[in-house]
Amino acid sequence: MADEFLRTIDVRGKQFSRTQLAAMLPRAAVDVEQALKAVLPIIDRVRSGGARVLRDLAEHFDGVRPLHLRVPQEALDTAEASLSDELRTALEISIVHNQRGHRAQLPQPATTEITPGGIVRQRWIPVERVGLYVPGGLAVYPSSVIHNVVAAQVAGVRQIALASPPQKAFGGLPHPTILAACKLLGITEVYAVGGAQAIAMFAYGAAGEAATSDGSVLCEPVDVVTGPGNIYVAAAKRAVHGIVGIDAEAGTTEIGIIADRDANPEFVAADMLSQAEHDPAAASVLITDSPELAAAVDQALIRQAAETKHAERVRQALTGPQSGVVLTDSLADSVAVANAYGAEHLEIHTRDAATVAQQIHNAGAVFVGAYSPVPLGDYMAGSNHVLPTGGTARFTSGLNVMAYIKSVQEIEYTQPAMAELYEPLRALALDEDLPAHAHSLQVRVEQQYTK
């Protein structure tokens, strides 16, 4: 097999535990703890300095000192009015499809009679205020505006603030397509703030343009922060977790592909290429029991990569330590490798792909069959593209309405239903040496008896 792009990890003829497999697989080196050291001073500066510090940080990191930290309504209106008909239609289709997909995620309230006269109601309550982050590095991501905003809106959040880095090319405002997507979705609280400083602003709020002593406020604190970003955004989210809720520490994008000998190598190569163009650190991993397919994919990649716009970026991503081919003995072994890897995006290019998909436990999102490539999920499939990376799909989900909803139980018992449980509750309370717990029922039992 030619090795101009993909290095090979051969696990054939060997038995490994999931932990051993995970340690062997291609993965970008990510040191969030090191990044924390860089972002903690930034967070402290934003907490104490507010708008003035946010301007200083924009000048330092983004090369522009924004005239407006909060984007004026006029700029949102202008951006939306300037959309081409083609791009407007694309954004509107994406919004409608995402609304449909996210409505299906809404949990339903329920009332359960635990015992005669004793009920527990399950309620789902949206948080009041959220801060959504949309990155603005090597690419423009209006799709991230849609995926974050739609999930929050469908969940029922009333106050939605959004931040995206200021762009020197656009006078210190976020990219116009970002602003246009906000306008289409009815989002008016938009900030030209990027990186860790945006996460700090959302978590702690930020004092206004004037001296902080006058009590003016640029941005009020939020309850939940979501959205993808680079390692510094991930580190900032870790730092403020507990002050606010977060979705996940999403890192650089990655794709895993399970493929057998019948897979189309041109399709597989195109999908690996589509992830590689995001970032030089993006991961593309092919998992297959067919050396012949692996060789064909590698050759297709060489040819397709030479013709793509971001050829150098793609080359770096595909030849980096985070990308490669994993050769297995069988489809079952490929599934085991995929579950050990826990890819952000996992495509399945095999015979009976739907059955194989049911065997996947660890993936941010699963794309089933040759005609369900990841870019559909990035834009218009109706699923969410803010997904767990770095193997965290083992324990966390992609962004969905539940990121913005709290589960609250209501308990309502009649006096007879409560009294019926007094003796067994008393036994438990005394065993735990908490007699006042039993007393709280006892006084109600005795009062009822004396009536």
C-alpha positions in Angstrom: 0.0 0.0 0.0 1.3 3.5 -0.9 1.9 5.5 2.2 2.1 9.1 0.9 -0.8 10.0 3.1 -2.1 7.3 5.5 0.1 5.4 8.0 -1.0 1.9 8.9 -1.8 0.4 12.2 -2.1 -3.4 11.8 -4.0 -5.1 14.6 -4.6 -8.3 12.7 -3.8 -11.6 14.5 -3.8 -10.0 17.9 -6.1 -9.7 20.8 -6.4 -6.4 22.6 -8.6 -4.9 25.3 -10.6 -1.8 24.6 -8.1 0.2 26.7 -5.1 -1.2 24.7 -6.8 -0.5 21.4 -7.6 3.1 22.4 -4.0 3.7 23.3 -2.8 2.4 19.9 -5.2 4.3 17.7 -4.4 7.6 15.9 -5.2 10.5 18.1 -4.1 14.2 18.1 -2.0 15.2 21.1 -4.3 17.5 23.1 -3.2 19.0 26.4 -6.1 20.9 27.8 -4.3 21.2 31.2 -1.5 23.1 29.5 -4.0 25.3 27.7 -5.7 26.0 31.1 -2.6 27.8 32.3 -2.9 30.2 29.4 -6.7 30.8 29.7 -7.0 31.3 33.5 -5.4 34.7 33.5 -7.6 35.7 30.6 -10.7 34.7 32.5 -9.5 36.7 35.5 -8.9 39.7 33.4 -12.4 39.6 31.8 -14.0 39.2 35.2 -12.3 42.3 36.6 -12.0 44.5 33.5 -15.1 43.8 31.4 -15.5 45.6 28.0 -12.1 47.3 28.2 -10.3 44.1 28.6 -12.3 42.4 25.9 -11.2 45.1 23.4 -7.6 44.7 24.5 -7.8 40.9 24.0 -9.4 41.3 20.6 -6.6 43.6 19.5 -4.0 41.1 20.7 -5.6 37.8 19.5 -7.7 38.9 16.5 -5.7 41.8 15.2 -8.5 44.3 15.4 -10.0 46.5 18.2 -13.8 46.3 17.7 -15.7 49.5 17.7 -18.8 47.6 18.8 -18.4 44.6 21.2 -22.2 44.1 21.0 -23.1 43.9 17.3 -25.5 46.7 16.3 -28.9 45.7 15.0 -28.1 47.7 11.8 -25.1 45.3 11.1 -27.4 42.3 11.5 -30.0 43.8 9.2 -27.4 44.6 6.6 -25.8 41.2 6.7 -29.1 39.5 6.2 -30.1 41.8 3.3 -26.8 41.2 1.6 -27.3 37.4 1.4 -27.4 35.9 -2.1 -30.6 34.1 -3.0 -28.7 30.8 -3.2 -27.1 31.1 0.3 -30.3 32.4 1.9 -32.1 29.3 0.6 -29.4 27.0 1.9 -29.5 28.6 5.3 -33.3 28.4 5.4 -33.3 24.7 4.5 -30.8 24.0 7.2 -32.9 25.8 9.8 -36.1 24.0 8.9 -34.4 20.6 8.8 -32.7 21.2 12.2 -35.9 22.4 13.7 -37.6 19.1 12.7 -34.7 17.0 14.0 -34.5 18.8 17.3 -38.3 18.8 18.0 -38.1 15.0 18.0 -35.7 15.2 20.9 -38.1 17.0 23.3 -38.9 14.9 26.4 -42.5 14.6 27.5 -43.8 15.4 31.0 -45.2 12.4 32.9 -47.2 11.8 36.1 -46.7 8.5 37.9 -48.8 7.2 40.8 -46.2 5.7 43.0 -48.8 4.5 45.6 -52.5 5.4 46.0 -52.6 9.1 46.8 -48.9 9.6 46.2 -47.7 10.9 42.8 -44.5 12.1 41.2 -44.6 14.5 38.3 -41.7 14.6 35.9 -41.2 18.1 34.5 -38.7 19.4 31.9 -37.8 23.1 32.3 -35.5 25.1 30.0 -32.8 27.2 31.5 -33.4 30.9 31.3 -30.3 32.2 29.5 -27.6 30.6 27.3 -24.4 31.7 25.7 -23.6 30.2 22.3 -20.1 30.2 20.9 -19.4 30.1 17.2 -15.7 29.8 16.1 -14.2 31.9 13.4 -10.8 30.5 12.5 -9.8 28.8 9.3 -13.4 28.6 8.1 -16.7 30.4 8.6 -19.4 28.5 10.4 -22.9 29.8 10.0 -23.9 26.2 10.3 -22.7 26.3 13.9 -25.0 29.3 14.5 -28.0 27.2 13.3 -27.1 24.0 15.2 -26.6 25.9 18.5 -29.5 28.3 18.2 -32.1 25.9 16.9 -31.4 23.4 19.7 -31.8 26.2 22.3 -34.9 27.6 20.7 -36.6 24.3 20.4 -35.8 23.6 24.1 -37.6 26.8 25.0 -34.8 29.0 26.1 -36.0 32.6 26.3 -32.7 34.5 26.3 -30.0 33.5 23.8 -26.7 35.4 23.4 -24.1 34.5 20.8 -20.4 35.3 20.4 -18.1 34.9 17.5 -14.6 36.4 17.0 -14.2 39.9 15.5 -12.8 39.9 12.0 -10.3 42.4 10.8 -11.6 42.1 7.3 -15.0 43.2 8.4 -14.2 46.1 10.6 -14.1 44.2 13.9 -17.5 42.5 13.5 -18.0 38.8 13.1 -18.2 37.4 9.6 -21.3 38.7 7.7 -22.7 35.2 7.1 -22.6 34.6 10.8 -24.5 37.7 11.4 -27.0 36.9 8.6 -27.7 33.5 10.2 -28.3 35.2 13.5 -30.8 37.6 11.9 -32.7 34.7 10.1 -33.0 33.0 13.5 -34.1 36.1 15.4 -31.0 36.4 17.5 -30.3 40.0 18.3 -27.8 39.7 21.2 -24.6 39.1 19.3 -21.1 39.9 20.5 -17.8 40.4 18.5 -15.8 38.4 21.1 -13.8 35.3 20.5 -11.8 32.6 22.2 -11.5 32.0 26.0 -12.6 35.6 26.6 -16.0 34.9 25.1 -16.5 31.9 27.5 -15.4 34.1 30.4 -17.8 36.8 29.4 -20.7 34.4 29.3 -19.8 32.7 32.6 -19.2 35.8 34.7 -20.8 38.6 32.7 -18.9 41.7 31.6 -19.0 45.3 32.8 -20.0 47.8 30.2 -18.2 50.4 28.1 -17.9 53.0 30.8 -16.0 52.7 34.1 -17.1 49.6 36.0 -18.0 51.7 39.0 -21.2 53.1 37.3 -22.7 49.6 37.2 -23.2 49.5 33.4 -23.3 46.0 31.9 -22.2 44.8 28.5 -23.3 41.2 29.0 -25.2 39.5 31.7 -24.0 36.0 32.9 -25.7 33.0 31.3 -26.8 29.6 32.8 -25.3 27.3 30.1 -22.5 27.8 27.5 -22.4 25.6 24.4 -20.5 25.5 21.1 -17.3 24.2 19.5 -13.9 25.9 19.5 -10.2 25.3 19.7 -8.3 23.9 22.6 -8.3 27.3 24.4 -12.1 27.5 24.2 -12.2 23.9 25.5 -9.9 24.8 28.4 -12.0 27.9 29.2 -15.2 25.8 29.3 -13.5 23.4 31.7 -12.4 26.3 33.9 -15.9 27.7 34.2 -17.8 24.4 34.4 -19.7 24.5 37.7 -20.2 28.3 37.4 -22.2 27.5 34.3 -23.3 24.4 32.6 -21.4 23.4 29.4 -22.1 21.0 26.6 -18.7 19.4 26.2 -15.0 20.3 25.7 -15.2 19.8 21.9 -11.9 19.7 20.2 -10.6 19.4 16.6 -12.9 17.5 14.3 -12.4 13.8 13.5 -14.0 11.1 11.4 -13.8 7.3 11.7 -14.9 5.1 8.8 -15.7 1.4 9.1 -15.5 0.0 5.6 -15.4 -3.5 4.1 -14.1 -4.7 0.7 -17.4 -3.7 -1.0 -17.0 0.0 0.0 -16.5 2.6 -2.7 -12.9 3.9 -2.2 -13.7 7.2 -4.0 -16.6 7.8 -1.5 -14.4 6.9 1.5 -11.5 9.1 0.3 -13.9 12.0 -0.3 -15.2 11.8 3.2 -11.8 11.6 4.8 -10.8 14.6 2.7 -13.9 16.6 3.9 -12.8 16.3 7.5 -9.1 17.0 6.8 -9.9 20.3 5.2 -11.2 21.7 8.5 -7.8 21.9 10.2 -4.2 20.6 9.9 -4.9 18.8 13.2 -8.2 17.2 12.0 -8.3 13.4 12.2 -9.3 11.0 9.5 -9.2 7.3 10.4 -10.2 4.3 8.2 -11.0 1.0 9.9 -11.1 -1.9 7.5 -10.6 -5.7 7.2 -9.6 -5.2 3.5 -6.0 -4.3 2.7 -7.1 -3.9 -0.9 -9.7 -1.3 0.0 -7.1 0.5 2.2 -4.7 0.7 -0.7 -7.4 2.0 -3.1 -8.5 4.6 -0.6 -4.9 5.8 -0.2 -4.5 6.2 -3.9 -7.9 8.0 -4.2 -6.8 10.4 -1.5 -3.6 11.2 -3.2 -5.4 12.1 -6.4 -8.4 13.9 -4.7 -6.2 15.9 -2.3 -4.1 17.2 -5.2 -7.2 18.7 -6.7 -8.8 20.2 -3.6 -8.6 23.9 -2.6 -6.9 23.5 0.8 -4.3 20.9 -0.4 -1.6 21.8 2.1 -4.0 21.8 5.0 -5.4 18.4 3.9 -1.9 16.9 3.5 -0.9 18.0 7.0 -4.1 16.5 8.5 -3.9 13.2 6.6 -0.2 12.6 7.4 -0.4 13.7 11.0 -0.3 11.3 14.0 -4.1 11.7 14.3 -4.9 10.1 11.0 -4.3 6.6 9.5 -5.6 3.2 8.5 -6.4 0.5 11.1 -6.3 -3.0 9.5 -8.4 -5.6 11.3 -9.1 -9.3 10.8 -12.9 -9.0 10.5 -15.9 -6.7 10.5 -16.5 -7.6 14.1 -13.0 -6.5 14.9 -13.5 -3.3 13.0 -16.6 -2.6 15.2 -14.5 -3.2 18.3 -11.9 -0.8 17.1 -14.5 1.8 16.3 -16.0 1.5 19.8 -12.5 1.9 21.3 -11.9 4.9 19.2 -15.2 6.7 20.0 -15.1 8.9 16.9 -16.9 12.3 16.7 -18.3 11.2 13.3 -18.5 7.5 12.4 -19.4 6.5 8.9 -20.3 2.9 8.0 -19.6 1.7 4.5 -20.3 -2.0 4.7 -22.8 -4.6 3.6 -25.9 -4.3 5.8 -24.7 -1.0 7.3 -27.8 -0.5 9.4 -27.2 -3.8 11.3 -23.5 -2.8 11.9 -24.7 0.6 13.2 -26.7 -1.1 15.9 -23.4 -2.5 17.3 -21.9 0.9 17.8 -21.8 2.1 21.4 -19.3 4.9 21.2 -19.7 7.6 18.6 -20.9 11.2 18.5 -23.0 10.5 15.5 -23.3 7.5 13.2 -23.7 7.9 9.4 -25.2 4.8 7.9 -24.5 3.7 4.4 -22.7 5.1 1.3 -25.1 8.0 0.8 -25.0 9.4 4.3 -21.7 11.3 4.4 -20.8 13.6 7.3 -21.3 16.8 5.4 -25.0 16.1 5.4 -24.9 16.2 9.2 -22.7 19.3 9.1 -25.4 21.2 7.3 -28.8 19.8 6.5 -29.5 16.3 7.7 -31.5 17.5 10.7 -29.0 16.2 13.2 -26.6 18.3 15.3 -23.0 18.7 14.3 -21.7 19.9 17.7 -20.3 16.5 18.8 -17.9 15.0 21.4 -14.3 14.5 20.3 -11.2 12.9 21.6 -12.9 9.7 22.6 -15.4 11.4 24.9 -18.3 9.9 23.0 -17.8 7.0 25.6 -19.6 9.1 28.1 -21.2 12.2 26.5 -23.6 13.0 23.7 -23.7 15.5 20.9 -25.4 18.8 21.4 -29.2 18.4 21.7 -32.1 20.0 23.4 -31.3 18.3 26.7 -28.2 20.6 27.0 -30.7 23.4 27.7 -33.3 21.6 29.7 -33.4 20.7 33.4 -35.3 17.7 34.8 -37.4 18.6 37.9 -39.6 16.3 39.9 -42.8 17.4 41.7 -43.9 15.2 44.6 -47.5 15.4 45.9 -48.9 13.0 48.5 -52.2 13.0 50.4 -52.1 12.6 54.2 -53.2 9.0 54.1 -50.5 8.2 51.5 -47.9 9.9 53.6 -49.1 8.2 56.8 -48.9 4.8 55.1 -45.2 5.3 54.6 -44.4 6.6 58.1 -43.3 3.4 59.8 -40.9 2.1 57.0 -39.5 5.6 56.6 -39.0 5.9 60.3 -37.0 2.6 60.3 -34.7 3.9 57.6 -34.3 7.4 59.2 -33.4 5.9 62.6 -30.9 3.5 60.9 -29.2 6.5 59.4 -29.3 8.3 62.7 -31.6 11.1 61.3 -34.6 10.9 63.7 -35.8 14.4 62.7 -36.5 13.0 59.3 -39.1 10.6 60.8 -40.4 13.4 63.1 -41.4 15.5 60.1 -43.9 12.7 59.2 -44.8 11.9 62.7 -46.2 15.4 63.5 -48.4 15.1 60.5 -49.6 11.6 61.4 -50.4 12.7 65.0 -52.2 15.9 63.9 -54.4 14.0 61.6 -55.3 11.5 64.3 -56.3 14.2 66.8 -58.8 15.9 64.4 
